[in-house]
Amino acid sequence: MKGSERAKAGAEVDQIEEIYRCRGRAFERVAIAIAADEGLGLDAVSEAFARAIKSRKAFRGEGSLEAWLWRILINEAKRRATRREVAIENIEAGAADHEPLERTERSFVRSRIAALPEQQRNALFLRYYADLDYAAIASTLGIAAGSVAASLHAAHGRLATELEEVRPWKRSIK
């Protein structure tokens, strides 16, 4: 390998490492949410970044490097979630135990999110767990920004309807 090629490969590793340093917690939150298990989610992050570094030459520069990393992470987290059945646990590390009714509600919300179409679910995770803007979500999912807005709108509407059906008394509190 020539010196210039080595420098380029090193710069790519540095770029991947820098993205992880800046956005690591967001990658973890999304992976944990997708895998529905903290351990599997964290393992998915480690594996996704190891794969990204190993296959960094496959990055063609179409879209951002961060979007490419998000796609690798989403695929790895989904793979781990489907490899074995996972009991849905708290997705927030160190979250306090909740009352049984609140725990049941949280479980219901998680199950409704899991039932969303994949594009809507991934758009929600990237928007609210990773705090990505519509353009970054679009680049990550390989869709138009307008499709991101439509996916989020549809997901919000579906979740609101389903939650309202279960908890109609909440409407009177507004």
Secondary structure, DSSP 4 states (H G I P E B T S, - for coil): --HHHHHHHHHHHHHHHHHHHHHHHHHHHHHHHHHTSHHHHHHHHHHHHHHHHHTGGG--SSS-HHHHHHHHHHHHHHHHHHHS------SSTTPPP--HHHHHHHHHHHHHHHTS-HHHHHHHHHHHTS---HHHHHHHHTS-HHHHHHHHHHHHHHHHHHHHHH-GGGGGG-
